[in-house]
Amino acid sequence: MITVHEVETAVRHLTPEELASFRNWFLAYDAEQWDRQIEADVRAGRLDALAVEPQTAEGTLALAAQVYAGLSEQDVDELERIALNRSG
């Protein structure tokens, strides 16, 4: 098995075309992994609280704060990356 350092070194040596190809593959792979995790969370009932639609702006903010508080730093970074990709 190769190490993260070896992968990083290999990526640094890619041509621009190879890097673009790798980036496209990795984004698709990462999205697939994210989808699998969400599906597992849904099956386990961890997202049930999100199924209730808040009736007010205050309810929406309270629910968002509750969800945000339960996220890891990595999850927050991933959500920010997704939001930036969708807006750009």
Buried (B, 14 or more C-beta within 10 A) or exposed (E): EEEEEEEEEEEEEEEEEEEEEEEEEEEEEEEEEBEEEEEEEEEEEEEEEEEEEEEEEEEEEEBEEEBEEEEEEEBEEBBEEEEEEEEE
